[in-house]
Every structure is written in structure tokens, then in C-alpha cells.
Amino acid sequence: MPIRVVLADDHYLVREGVRRLLETRPEVAVVAACGDRDSLLAAVEEHEPDVVVTDVRMPPGGVDEGIQVAEQLRHTSPNVGVVVLSQFSEPRYALALLAAGTARRGYLLKERVEDVDQLVSAIVAVAEGGSFVDPKVVEALVGAKVHAEASPLQELTPRERSVLREMAEGKNNIAIAKTLYLTERSVEKVIHAIFLKLGMAFETDVHKRVRAVILYLAEEG
């Protein structure tokens, strides 16, 4: 069965463009397309989708309605995944989305939408209960932290830093091993070393460790 998606964006051309891109993929079925927060919530109630793909800003306020919807659905429809699309690489939006947990949540920059493979990867990840954070946002977080004076990130080896980025993007050990051409056992050892060097409690649960790493990277100083 295809993943049932409700799509929301207040810009008609963007909304229809994303819809048409997704309609080229058999693993996804767009069941509704909306232009504001209220119609999005109504569509979720009517169609009971697997995933919501929403702009971060929509009417009525044009502030962070996508984040608001994600938080509301965490309570009313906890099995519905949410992928927030944003033109902002500023980490604060991703952090707000993931603050209460990373399971079934994804944050993707709009500039990536033309790459339908990446968009579908984010949808599939959250539909399966995982998470997805745009690599560009992770790079911004890592870049800001690594240049901070006396940052523990400076103690990480290049391999450890690469694994840290993959962890922050929401990948499990198997996916990290495949991406970096390592064995799963090697990935486990590297992750242990990362948590030790960063002074963090080791987490085996993917959702908890994604949140831990993102919050660590977002800390000031």
C-alpha cells in the first residue's frame, strides 16, 4: 500500500509542483492538498493520512503553523508522521519541531524538494517511525559548534565527525554503516567514542540519540 500523504502549502504553484512530483512515485499517494493550517487539520481528520508534508509558515498567522500542527498532531494523531518544509536553514525551526521528540518527524529545506528521491526518503523515514533532518541544517549546527572555543567537537576524528552528522540526520547504525562503508560493529564503536568525548550518556534508541545530538549541537558556548 502506498504511503498516504496530506500536503499543505499556501503557495499554489509550490503546492501543485510538490503534488505532481509525488504523484510520479508509486510508493506515495497524495490524498489531499491544503493552503492553510485549519484546512490541513480538517484534511488530517477526514483522510487519516500516514504523513503530513507541510510548509513551516502558512495562514492564518504566517509564523510557524507547520510546527504548531506537528505539535498538535503529536497529541491528537500520534501515528501521523510530519515532514516540515522550510526555506530557512536556521536551526531554530528544526529544534522547535524536534524539541518534544524526533520519532515520526522530519525537517527538509524547500530547495531540496526538486530532488524527489530525498523528499520521498524523508516521507518514508517518518512513516516508518523514524526521523529526518536536512543535512544542510546539520552542517550549520556542526559548523557553528566546531568553531566555538574549546568545543569537544574539535577532539573528534574525521570519521567520528562524519558519523555524528549521520546520527543527527536520523540514520540508524545500519544506514550509517552503508553510507560510510563501515561495518555495523565499527559504527557502534565510533558512536560510543563520540558520546564519551562529548560527555553525553550513551543512547541506543535512535530517536533519543538524534534528539540528544541535535540539542547538544544547538547549545550555545
C-alpha positions in Angstrom: 0.0 0.0 0.0 1.3 3.5 -0.8 2.0 6.0 1.9 -1.0 8.3 2.2 0.1 11.9 2.3 -1.7 15.2 3.0 0.2 18.2 1.5 0.0 21.8 2.8 1.5 25.0 1.4 -0.2 28.4 0.9 1.6 29.0 -2.4 -0.5 27.3 -5.1 2.4 26.8 -7.6 4.6 25.2 -4.9 1.8 23.0 -3.6 0.9 21.7 -7.1 4.5 21.3 -8.0 5.2 19.1 -5.0 2.0 17.2 -5.6 2.9 16.4 -9.2 6.4 15.4 -8.1 5.0 13.0 -5.5 2.4 11.6 -8.0 5.3 10.3 -10.1 6.2 7.9 -7.3 4.1 4.7 -6.7 5.1 4.4 -3.0 3.3 7.7 -2.2 -0.4 8.7 -2.7 -1.4 12.4 -2.1 -4.9 12.2 -0.7 -5.4 16.0 -0.1 -3.7 19.3 -0.7 -4.4 22.3 1.5 -3.5 26.0 1.7 -3.7 26.8 5.4 -3.5 25.4 8.9 -7.2 24.9 9.5 -7.8 23.1 6.2 -4.8 20.9 6.9 -6.1 19.8 10.3 -9.5 19.1 8.8 -7.9 17.0 6.0 -6.0 15.0 8.6 -9.2 14.3 10.4 -11.0 13.3 7.2 -8.4 11.3 5.4 -6.3 9.8 8.3 -3.0 10.0 6.4 0.2 8.3 7.2 2.3 11.5 6.7 1.7 15.3 6.5 4.0 17.3 4.4 3.6 20.9 5.3 5.2 24.3 4.9 6.6 25.8 8.0 4.7 29.1 7.5 1.0 29.3 6.4 -2.1 31.3 7.1 -3.6 32.4 9.4 -0.5 33.8 11.1 2.3 33.1 8.7 4.7 32.4 11.6 5.3 28.7 12.4 2.0 27.0 11.6 3.7 23.9 10.4 5.4 23.5 13.7 2.2 24.1 15.6 0.4 21.4 13.5 3.2 18.9 14.2 2.9 19.6 17.9 -0.9 19.3 17.9 -0.8 16.0 15.9 1.7 14.6 18.4 -1.3 14.5 20.9 -4.3 14.0 18.6 -2.8 11.7 15.9 0.5 10.3 17.3 0.8 7.8 14.4 0.8 10.5 11.7 4.3 11.5 10.6 5.1 15.1 9.8 7.7 16.5 7.3 8.1 20.2 7.6 9.3 22.0 4.5 11.1 25.3 5.1 13.2 27.8 3.1 15.1 28.6 6.4 18.3 26.7 7.2 18.3 28.3 10.6 18.3 25.5 13.2 15.7 27.1 15.4 12.8 25.7 13.3 14.2 22.2 13.3 14.8 22.4 17.0 11.3 23.5 17.7 10.0 20.6 15.6 12.1 18.1 17.4 12.0 19.5 21.0 9.4 17.1 22.2 10.9 14.1 20.3 12.2 13.1 16.9 10.0 10.0 16.2 7.9 10.5 13.0 9.3 14.0 12.4 11.3 15.4 9.5 12.7 18.8 8.6 13.6 19.4 4.9 14.7 22.6 3.2 12.5 23.6 0.3 15.5 23.8 -2.0 15.7 20.0 -1.8 12.1 19.4 -3.0 13.2 19.2 -6.6 15.1 16.1 -5.6 12.1 13.9 -5.3 14.2 11.0 -4.1 15.2 13.0 -1.0 11.6 14.1 -0.4 10.3 10.6 -0.6 13.2 9.4 1.6 12.0 11.8 4.3 8.4 10.7 3.9 9.3 7.1 4.1 11.5 7.6 7.2 8.8 9.4 9.2 6.1 7.0 8.0 8.2 4.1 9.4 8.5 5.9 12.8 11.9 7.4 12.2 13.2 10.9 11.7 14.9 13.0 9.0 16.8 16.2 9.4 18.1 18.1 6.4 21.9 17.6 6.1 22.3 21.3 5.4 20.8 22.1 8.8 23.1 19.6 10.5 26.1 21.1 8.7 25.1 24.6 10.1 24.8 23.2 13.6 28.1 21.3 13.4 29.9 24.3 11.8 28.8 26.7 14.5 29.7 24.3 17.3 33.1 23.2 15.9 34.3 26.7 15.7 33.4 27.5 19.2 36.4 27.9 21.5 37.3 24.7 23.3 34.5 22.7 21.7 34.7 19.0 22.4 33.9 18.5 18.7 37.5 19.5 18.0 38.5 16.3 19.7 36.6 14.2 17.2 38.4 12.4 14.4 37.1 13.0 10.9 35.4 9.6 10.9 33.7 10.4 14.3 32.5 13.7 12.9 31.1 12.0 9.8 29.2 9.5 12.0 27.9 12.3 14.2 26.4 14.1 11.1 24.7 10.9 10.0 23.3 10.3 13.5 21.9 13.9 13.6 20.2 13.3 10.3 18.3 10.4 11.9 20.0 7.4 10.5 20.3 4.2 12.4 23.5 2.2 12.6 22.8 0.0 9.6 22.2 3.1 7.4 25.3 4.8 8.7 27.4 1.8 8.0 26.1 1.6 4.4 26.6 5.3 3.8 30.2 5.4 5.2 31.2 1.9 4.0 31.8 0.6 7.6 30.7 -2.5 9.4 27.8 -2.1 11.8 30.1 -3.1 14.7 32.6 -0.3 13.7 29.7 2.2 13.7 28.8 1.1 17.2 32.3 1.6 18.5 32.6 5.0 16.9 29.3 6.1 18.4 30.5 5.0 21.8 33.6 7.1 21.4 31.6 10.1 20.3 29.3 10.1 23.3 32.3 9.7 25.6 34.2 12.6 24.1 31.0 14.8 24.2 30.3 13.9 27.8 26.8 12.6 26.9 25.0 9.5 28.1 25.2 6.7 25.6 21.9 6.1 23.8 21.0 3.0 21.8 17.5 4.3 20.9 17.8 6.1 17.6 15.1 8.7 18.5 16.7 9.6 21.8 20.2 9.9 20.4 19.0 12.1 17.5 17.4 14.5 19.9 20.4 14.3 22.3 22.9 15.2 19.4 20.7 17.9 18.0 20.2 19.6 21.4 23.9 19.3 22.1 24.8 20.9 18.8 22.3 23.7 19.4 23.7 24.6 22.8 25.5 27.9 23.0 29.1 28.2 24.0 
